[in-house]
Amino acid sequence: MNQTIETILNHKSVRAFKNISLNETQIEQLVEAGQAASTASYQQSYSIIGVTDPIIKGKIAKYAGNQPFIEDSGHLLIFCADLYRNKLMSEELDIDIEKTIQGVDATIVGAVDASLAAQNVVIAAESLGMGVCYIGGVRDGIIEISDLLELPDYVYPVFGLAVGYPSEENDKKPRIPFEGIYHENKYKLDKMDVIKQYNKDTKTYYSLRSGELSDRAWAKTAVSSLNRLPRTFIKDFLNKRGLSKH
Ligand SMILES: Cc1cc2nc3c(=O)[nH]c(=O)nc-3n(C[C@H](O)[C@H](O)[C@H](O)COP(=O)(O)O)c2cc1C
């Protein structure tokens, strides 16, 4: 095991931060680490918005599903899929890319590019002793937050990332065992025994975390979130912003 893998395996989301803002050098270092990630066809179809204005930060915390800990983070980054930059460059080059950037695949490309950059930022931040929490709740307020950040057409927020020095740390959440996640050569449908056993095992994690015998287990959390967050307004929003039309 080397230091990099150790950092990755030690990951746990942080939702309580010390009152320490990141400085410009730290922010630049994290963004540079993000930018080192691969991007589809060298498109770099993403942008990162750092939120330093406490009023904007507070509004985002509210729009993103009322998560006040976001306000306490040392820095808030909003990762956006960004097809707009390449749209502008296509006009310079007199090449029509409208059909491509209006398709679902371009929406996926932007989300993937943003995600890969974000995960690099996460690893860099954690390697420096900081903690992070992704904020998918940003998509609860995708309309309000896009307006607030004055995002142009062909740009949408994929998620936020709250970064800072932890004031409290959670325990590491156990993951699905290797054999439950990894399929060799083709998708295997017979993994439910492993998954069910894992689900039972997570009760121990929740019991230890709460300090009392808990019936809570992983599947309930995962499935409930899928039940709770259909975000049916997103398709319409993306279409209005020129994205995911076909
Ligand atoms: C795309 C994405 C969105 C997330 N959104 C939120 C969020 O809005 N609020 C939150 O508290 N945690 C959020 N999380 C953190 C997850 O809840 C967390 O990663 C998961 O429970 C596993 O815990 P761990 O990161 O501590 O291992 C998000 C994670 C990801 C990857």
The ligand as an SDF file (V2000), in Angstrom:
LIG
                    3D

 31 33  0  0  0  0  0  0  0  0999 V2000
  -22.4820   13.0930   -6.4050 C   0  0  0  0  0  0  0  0  0  0  0  0
  -22.5990   13.0710   -4.9040 C   0  0  0  0  0  0  0  0  0  0  0  0
  -23.5300   13.8900   -4.2800 C   0  0  0  0  0  0  0  0  0  0  0  0
  -23.6220   13.9470   -2.8770 C   0  0  0  0  0  0  0  0  0  0  0  0
  -24.4620   14.8270   -2.2990 N   0  0  0  0  0  0  0  0  0  0  0  0
  -24.4710   14.9670   -0.9620 C   0  0  0  0  0  0  0  0  0  0  0  0
  -25.2440   15.9840   -0.3490 C   0  0  0  0  0  0  0  0  0  0  0  0
  -25.9450   16.7640   -1.0090 O   0  0  0  0  0  0  0  0  0  0  0  0
  -25.2130   16.0770    1.0080 N   0  0  0  0  0  0  0  0  0  0  0  0
  -24.4410   15.2520    1.7800 C   0  0  0  0  0  0  0  0  0  0  0  0
  -24.4520   15.4070    3.0080 O   0  0  0  0  0  0  0  0  0  0  0  0
  -23.6890   14.2850    1.2190 N   0  0  0  0  0  0  0  0  0  0  0  0
  -23.6710   14.1280   -0.1280 C   0  0  0  0  0  0  0  0  0  0  0  0
  -22.8650   13.1940   -0.7290 N   0  0  0  0  0  0  0  0  0  0  0  0
  -21.9980   12.3540    0.1160 C   0  0  0  0  0  0  0  0  0  0  0  0
  -22.5240   10.9360    0.2130 C   0  0  0  0  0  0  0  0  0  0  0  0
  -23.6400   10.8990    1.0520 O   0  0  0  0  0  0  0  0  0  0  0  0
  -21.3960   10.0500    0.7300 C   0  0  0  0  0  0  0  0  0  0  0  0
  -20.3270   10.0590   -0.2020 O   0  0  0  0  0  0  0  0  0  0  0  0
  -21.8590    8.6160    0.9640 C   0  0  0  0  0  0  0  0  0  0  0  0
  -22.8030    8.5620    2.0080 O   0  0  0  0  0  0  0  0  0  0  0  0
  -20.6880    7.7300    1.3390 C   0  0  0  0  0  0  0  0  0  0  0  0
  -20.0630    8.2260    2.5050 O   0  0  0  0  0  0  0  0  0  0  0  0
  -18.5220    8.6070    2.5300 P   0  0  0  0  0  0  0  0  0  0  0  0
  -18.2620    9.6140    1.4400 O   0  0  0  0  0  0  0  0  0  0  0  0
  -18.2790    9.1790    3.8910 O   0  0  0  0  0  0  0  0  0  0  0  0
  -17.7690    7.3470    2.3010 O   0  0  0  0  0  0  0  0  0  0  0  0
  -22.8010   13.1100   -2.1000 C   0  0  0  0  0  0  0  0  0  0  0  0
  -21.8840   12.2670   -2.7440 C   0  0  0  0  0  0  0  0  0  0  0  0
  -21.7760   12.2530   -4.1130 C   0  0  0  0  0  0  0  0  0  0  0  0
  -20.7470   11.3700   -4.7730 C   0  0  0  0  0  0  0  0  0  0  0  0
  1  2  1  0
  2  3  1  0
  2 30  2  0
  3  4  2  0
  4  5  1  0
  4 28  1  0
  5  6  2  0
  6  7  1  0
  6 13  1  0
  7  8  2  0
  7  9  1  0
  9 10  1  0
 10 11  2  0
 10 12  1  0
 12 13  2  0
 13 14  1  0
 14 15  1  0
 14 28  1  0
 15 16  1  0
 16 17  1  0
 16 18  1  0
 18 19  1  0
 18 20  1  0
 20 21  1  0
 20 22  1  0
 22 23  1  0
 23 24  1  0
 24 25  2  0
 24 26  1  0
 24 27  1  0
 28 29  2  0
 29 30  1  0
 30 31  1  0
M  END
$$$$
